[in-house]
């Protein structure tokens, strides 16, 4: 492991830029064995907004040219919109710089394949930000399944429900564009669920990977007004019509899935679930037991043991639970932001040691293949072999 601080270059400074910057700031306080980092350069297009964000997040400098950055930093974070994941990440890997990329890996399978090939050819870690793997309760659940406590897996259910696009007047953004995002709720939320399902049961007896699926997509709002700084009021004096842009992605998806070794399941995600803010939930049922988890109660796991008549609520905050020894006394819960601290700890440790990180770009490519299979199934109206 290198003893020198790792200079971090970060492309993207909005939601995910803030989340990962917070994680970098927290690491030395709670994970003293984590590699030391230096928030070196923040990358984006708007110099004024970059300067403000760099000052807020603790970066030393800014740049509007990612090509000049990827080869001069020790670690490169690609947190930009989906359509800019491929080229900067590949360039960094070719320069020998470890890369951490937000999900989904890319907006097309072709770009995801290019990125996975570049990662396979590089001698440095390439991680993808499936942060929900690093929730202590999820790690606890995975250990239960891997240890055979649930027996043979029969059923898997996953859902991710939000409501921030219920209002048809909510403004258009790049997340509503197939050209920039690739897909809507499917890639934005479904990618997380697909990875979490694969993480939980992929290595368990009786589950394996998803083998075939049947998917459906739905767009409820076909066009949205441009944001205030882009849109214009139309119709002349006294007019109240607002310039709009077409929505070219899904608002929601559902899928039936079949695993290699016989388990079956259902998946769904939507950004139009009225009243749901961030409900990411999974259920797994086996021949000996079952479990349930919801992100809205992320410190808890509902667990049905073999021979029990009902579920018990396990509060996953004991010192011997995954990652908890770094935080607070038992019962003092951790939150959503801590998942970023955990994944940054794992990725940066791999970068400093020259080791591998999981999930990696191969995982991201597989998820992208499954996302595309849902779209293909929707277009054909039939089951699709993956």
Protein Blocks (a to p, Z undefined) as FASTA:
>chain_A
ZZbdcddddedjblmmmmmmmmmmmmmmmmmmbccdddfbdcdfblmlmmmmmmmnopab
dcfbfklmmmmcfbdcdfbdfklmmmmmmmmmmnopacdddddfblbfklmmmmmmmmmm
pccdcddddfklmgmklmmmmmmmmnopnopafbdcdddddfklmpmmbccdfklpfkln
opamlmmmmmmmmmmmmmmmmmgghklpafbdcdddddfblbdcddfklmccehijhiab
dcddddfbdfbdcdddddfkopacdddddfkbghiablccdddddfkbccdddfklmmbc
cdddehiabdcddddfbfkbghklmmccehiacdfklmmmmmmmmmmmmmmnopacdddf
klmmmmmmmmmmmmmmmmnopacdZZ
